[in-house]
Structure formats: structure tokens, C-alpha cells
Amino acid sequence: MKLRSTDLVKEFRQSAPYMHSHRGKTIIVMLGGEAIAHSNFAHIVNDIALLNSLGLRIVLVYGARPQITQQIESHGFTTPYHKGVRITDARALELAKQAAGQLQLDITARFSMGLNNTPMAGAQINVVSGNFVIAQPLGVDDGVDYHHSGRVRRIDIEGIRRQLDQRAIVLLGPIASSVTGECFNLTSEEIATQLAIKMQADKLIGFCSEQGVLTEDGSVASEMLPSEAEDALQKLIARGAAGSGTGRFLRGAISACLAGVPRSHLISYKEDGALIQELFSFDGIGTQIVMASAEKVHQAGINDIGGILELIRPLEQEGLLVRRSREQLEREIEQFTIIERDSLIIGCAALYPFEEEKMAEMACVAIHPDYRDGDRGVLLLNRLRQQARAQGLTQIFVLTTRSLHWFREQGFYECDVEQLPMAKKALYNFQRRSKILMLDL
């Protein structure tokens, strides 16, 4: 379907805040050999080039597992694995070097395209490869000699940063040299993970065959804490899928998040534009692994009523919130989402759906005075937006007397009483004269 010009402008404007927030950020992109072999790879390269043009600092780490396997099998032999790692003898190493070297040339060539009928038209992208990663042998484990399979010994972080300062894309492959001049076959997930940690990257991004981490019902888990990601990884291990793209990424993302990398994203290499949708839209399209926080956002339960009352009573006394009794809160507790920190409720908001009109009211928004400097109001709004969308609703409205500008900053616009759902319109207090604001989902 052809995109109307007004739709294009709207989408472009909505992506602007993400452009501002991502500019200057360092991201490590982990691209497995399966993704490179897929027909959508050309679009992934175009999207990475676009991110580079928008000012993101990009290190691209590519793998070559299927390409190495194909090379080895074409020569009539196979290589065993031990604990998920290929045992790379001298003969396999030469073929691995060929496969990885060919991919490096192919990827660099892709970034060099400048045809007028492609998204790369006019792009001047420097792709820099080098001996930024120093390897060491894995050695012998359980009596098994890994030969030329290795791991990261150190990474020239300052050297990589100098290249990123020049707006180059740094390209790193799975073959790295040691201080003795030998070559070793490393896993791309270890290189990408160690890079993300040592560079204090803002994001680690990986690609797999699915749209992200799938839940039991087949839907995509939009966000996971490291503990939840560990549970998902253990389920993959139990199914014998630890070596899948999802399994390899989860292992790296968990380590990265626990070491301080704020966000790790997993998306599909089959979906055209998945990288752009994940980074430049509110909902994203894949799975985010986020750092564990002392603050938890969750649906309120009956035991949270006392904490909510303590939070909202001062605002009710000031006339900023409509007074709610304990009995009313007990009836409506399932509508509330709270932010909890060290067993203290520091934020709350409620969502009241009007299903017939496909609308919902966001009400009783409160943040503890000691925690108003952060973005906790935005956090609550985003959670309620997700809930409303999941219920098939299309609009959220609020009634406010003091927070008009804050809601307008979040994309709400003013409207009149006639645009409220019928049931809410009948209850509107004309003496209070609350401003009515609407948000399209």
C-alpha cells in the first residue's frame, strides 16, 4: 500500500525524539552468518548506514558459523563441537579464515555502494577493520583440545574510539590474532559482548530468525530483565537450542546487562526495517533486555492500597486529585499501576477503559515528591499506553487542573467535553473545570 504524504510526515515527526536521543550513542551490532546469508541482508546494511548518517557510533561484529561449516563440508570433513564451541584444528582454521575473509570483503563492498536508486546514494562511509581484538587459545577442557578456537584476551578500545570519532563504522570478524602471531577462531557473541562491556556501550543489538524472544503463547516478549532472560535461556538449553541465534544472543545480553550495558535488543534478520522500527518507534518490534532496577513497575494488588493512599492523600488535600475512599480503591485496585522502590510506592496511575468508544481514562497520576526529578511519570504513561493498546483501545484521555503542559509535552492535545465517552461526559464536573486532553495511540 502506498504511503500517503501526510502519513510519511507524521511518522517522520514521531521518530524525531528518538533521533535526538540516539545521536552520539555507541551501539554494538552482532550480525550472525545466518543474517548475512539471508536475502534481507542488503536492507540491514542500508539501515546500519542510515544509523551512521544520523550520528550513531557503530561497531559491527559479524559471525561466519554457517559459512565456515559450508566451507568445511565442501572439503569433505566435519568439525566436532564441545560445549557449543567448534573445535578448530589447523585444517579447519584455514577454511575459517577464508570464509570470514570473504564475508569481510562482501560486507565492506555493501557499505561502499552509492547507486542513485539505493538508500546508500551519496553516502560516504568508511568501514575500518583491523587488529583491534587480541585473542588467546581456549586450551584444553575436560581433556578436549580446542586447538585454534580462542577467546578474547584484550580489545584496543581507544583505537576503536578514534575510528568512531571519525564517523567510521568499525567492522570486526570472528578471526583474531594473538600476541604470538597465531590466528584463532572466536565466537561473534563473545566479541560483541566484551566490546559492549569494555566500551560502556549504550546498546547491544543482535539478530535472530524470530522477531525476538518468544513466550509460551508464541508472542514476542517486548521487555525482559536479566533474570527473566536467564529463564528463557534455560528453556532453550533444555530444548537443545542453546546454539541458536536467540540462545547465543541471550547469553551475551545477560552478561552485558549485568555489567552495566543499559539495553540489549534482539530483532529478526528476516523482517525488512526491523532495526529502524526497534530504535525509532515507541513500541519497538523485538525484545529488549534491560538492566535490573531498584524500582519495579507492576500492577497493583490489594496489599498496595495503604501505600497508594499514603501517596495520593496530600494531592487530594491540595485539590489536585479527586478524593478516593479506601473502599473505592479496593474495588478499582486492578486498574492501578504502581512504581515501587524498596517496598515504598513512589508512583501510581490508573487506567479506566471505555471499551465501546475504544477509549480509556488515565487518572490518579501521582509521584512521590522526593522522586519527581526523574521520568517516572513518563514511565507510568508508557506502561498504560501498552495496556490500552493490548486492549484494542485507540485513545487515552486525562482530566487535569494543574499538569496541562506536562501532558502536552507527552503528545496530548486539548479537546472539549463532547469528545469524552458518554458515561464520562455525564460525570464531568463543570465547577472543577478540569482541562480535557487526548492522546491518540
Secondary structure as the mmCIF struct_conf table of DSSP 4:
data_model
#
loop_
_struct_conf.conf_type_id
_struct_conf.id
_struct_conf.beg_label_comp_id
_struct_conf.beg_label_asym_id
_struct_conf.beg_label_seq_id
_struct_conf.end_label_comp_id
_struct_conf.end_label_asym_id
_struct_conf.end_label_seq_id
HELX_LH_PP_P HELX_LH_PP_P1 LYS A 2 ARG A 4
HELX_RH_AL_P HELX_RH_AL_P1 SER A 5 HIS A 22
TURN_TY1_P TURN_TY1_P1 ARG A 23 GLY A 24
STRN STRN1 THR A 26 LEU A 31
HELX_RH_AL_P HELX_RH_AL_P2 GLY A 33 ALA A 37
BEND BEND1 HIS A 38 HIS A 38
TURN_TY1_P TURN_TY1_P2 SER A 39 ASN A 40
HELX_RH_AL_P HELX_RH_AL_P3 PHE A 41 SER A 53
TURN_TY1_P TURN_TY1_P3 LEU A 54 GLY A 55
STRN STRN2 ARG A 57 TYR A 62
HELX_RH_AL_P HELX_RH_AL_P4 ARG A 65 SER A 74
TURN_TY1_P TURN_TY1_P4 HIS A 75 GLY A 76
STRN STRN3 TYR A 81 HIS A 82
TURN_TY1_P TURN_TY1_P5 LYS A 83 GLY A 84
STRN STRN4 VAL A 85 ARG A 86
STRN STRN5 THR A 88 THR A 88
HELX_RH_AL_P HELX_RH_AL_P5 ALA A 90 PHE A 111
TURN_TY1_P TURN_TY1_P6 SER A 112 SER A 112
TURN_TY1_P TURN_TY1_P7 ASN A 116 ASN A 117
BEND BEND2 THR A 118 THR A 118
TURN_TY1_P TURN_TY1_P8 PRO A 119 GLY A 122
STRN STRN6 VAL A 127 VAL A 128
BEND BEND3 ASN A 131 ASN A 131
STRN STRN7 VAL A 133 PRO A 137
STRN STRN8 VAL A 140 ASP A 141
TURN_TY1_P TURN_TY1_P9 ASP A 142 GLY A 143
STRN STRN9 VAL A 144 ASP A 145
STRN STRN10 HIS A 147 HIS A 147
TURN_TY1_P TURN_TY1_P10 HIS A 148 HIS A 148
STRN STRN11 SER A 149 SER A 149
STRN STRN12 GLY A 150 ILE A 155
HELX_RH_AL_P HELX_RH_AL_P6 ILE A 157 ASP A 165
TURN_TY1_P TURN_TY1_P11 GLN A 166 ARG A 167
HELX_LH_PP_P HELX_LH_PP_P2 ALA A 168 ALA A 168
STRN STRN13 ILE A 169 LEU A 172
BEND BEND4 PRO A 174 PRO A 174
STRN STRN14 ILE A 175 SER A 177
TURN_TY1_P TURN_TY1_P12 VAL A 179 THR A 180
BEND BEND5 GLY A 181 GLY A 181
STRN STRN15 CYS A 183 ASN A 185
HELX_RH_AL_P HELX_RH_AL_P7 SER A 188 LYS A 198
TURN_TY1_P TURN_TY1_P13 MET A 199 GLN A 200
BEND BEND6 ASP A 202 ASP A 202
STRN STRN16 LYS A 203 CYS A 208
BEND BEND7 SER A 209 GLY A 212
STRN STRN17 LEU A 214 LEU A 214
TURN_TY1_P TURN_TY1_P14 GLU A 216 ASP A 217
BEND BEND8 GLY A 218 GLY A 218
STRN STRN18 VAL A 220 VAL A 220
STRN STRN19 GLU A 223 MET A 224
HELX_RH_AL_P HELX_RH_AL_P8 PRO A 226 ALA A 238
TURN_TY1_P TURN_TY1_P15 ARG A 239 GLY A 240
TURN_TY1_P TURN_TY1_P16 ALA A 242 GLY A 243
BEND BEND9 SER A 244 SER A 244
HELX_RH_AL_P HELX_RH_AL_P9 GLY A 245 LEU A 258
TURN_TY1_P TURN_TY1_P17 ALA A 259 GLY A 260
STRN STRN20 ARG A 263 SER A 268
BEND BEND10 TYR A 269 GLU A 271
TURN_TY1_P TURN_TY1_P18 ASP A 272 GLY A 273
HELX_RH_AL_P HELX_RH_AL_P10 ALA A 274 PHE A 280
BEND BEND11 SER A 281 ASP A 283
BEND BEND12 ILE A 285 GLY A 286
STRN STRN21 THR A 287 VAL A 290
BEND BEND13 ALA A 294 ALA A 294
STRN STRN22 GLU A 295 GLN A 299
HELX_RH_3T_P HELX_RH_3T_P1 ILE A 302 ASP A 304
HELX_RH_AL_P HELX_RH_AL_P11 ILE A 305 GLN A 317
TURN_TY1_P TURN_TY1_P19 GLU A 318 GLY A 319
BEND BEND14 LEU A 320 LEU A 321
HELX_RH_AL_P HELX_RH_AL_P12 ARG A 326 GLU A 332
HELX_RH_3T_P HELX_RH_3T_P2 ILE A 333 GLN A 335
STRN STRN23 PHE A 336 ARG A 341
TURN_TY1_P TURN_TY1_P20 ASP A 342 SER A 343
STRN STRN24 LEU A 344 PHE A 354
HELX_RH_3T_P HELX_RH_3T_P3 GLU A 355 GLU A 357
TURN_TY1_P TURN_TY1_P21 LYS A 358 LYS A 358
STRN STRN25 MET A 359 ILE A 367
HELX_RH_3T_P HELX_RH_3T_P4 PRO A 369 TYR A 371
TURN_TY1_P TURN_TY1_P22 ARG A 372 ASP A 373
BEND BEND15 GLY A 374 ASP A 375
HELX_RH_AL_P HELX_RH_AL_P13 ARG A 376 ALA A 390
TURN_TY1_P TURN_TY1_P23 GLN A 391 GLY A 392
STRN STRN26 GLN A 395 THR A 400
BEND BEND16 THR A 401 ARG A 402
HELX_RH_AL_P HELX_RH_AL_P14 LEU A 404 GLU A 409
TURN_TY1_P TURN_TY1_P24 GLN A 410 GLY A 411
STRN STRN27 TYR A 413 CYS A 415
HELX_RH_3T_P HELX_RH_3T_P5 VAL A 417 GLN A 419
BEND BEND17 LEU A 420 LEU A 420
HELX_RH_AL_P HELX_RH_AL_P15 MET A 422 LYS A 425
TURN_TY1_P TURN_TY1_P25 ALA A 426 LEU A 427
TURN_TY1_P TURN_TY1_P26 PHE A 430 ARG A 433
STRN STRN28 LYS A 435 ASP A 440
#
